Amino acid sequence: MTYRIAPSILSANFAKLGEEVDNVLASGADIVHFDVMDNHYVPNLTIGPLVCEALRKHGVTAPIDVHLMVKPVDRIIPDFAKAGATYITFHPEASEHIDRTIGLIKENGCKAGLVFNPATPLDVLEYTLDKLDMVLLMSVNPGFGGQKFIPYVLDKARAVRKMIDDRGLKVNIEIDGGVGPANIAEVARAGVDTFVAGSRPGSAPPRTATRSATTASSPRCAQNWPRSD
């Protein structure tokens, strides 16, 4: 299994965003992760398509993984696709017609994914998994960084991995929230291959974000973006 690190730009210094994205990619990160919040579906407000477009114009060529925590979701999908998103993932609760939203993402030239909050059942995957490129499992409740990892999400990861393997599909499993050096090996053993990296309280931020991973039993992950402040 190939492991991928997806640092979240919410942990970056936005006054130097282009530079910091360049640095974290040069350090071995694989994907740039966007946390898009609307202060409606989740209690926080973050960024929109203009930031994605700005990074593409800056010269970022790495995949951009846009996690939409917005409701309704369909309206903003074409905007992020046009801005340069590679993946667009959304919460099933945020769409009135999940299959249609997946189709909209694909029609706009992006890879599609579904996001499951810690206590959200996986039922919709029975009907949608073969249409997806990614399943994102939230291991914290969405809205804010710095939360503790919720352990029962590992059971969900194992269940999703079994579904994927039983159907012979090539679908990535991504996890977001509270993952770091102390638990990333256990998370990888549960079947996760893509790890969102953000800040964690009480940790010393390293100067560079390191890439995972040698084996399923010992992947490594950065805890923070390089910070110059």
Summary of the structure (lengths in Angstrom):
residues: 229
radius of gyration: 16.2
end to end distance: 36.0
largest distance: 47.5
contacts: 776
relative contact order: 0.17
helix: 34%
strand: 19%
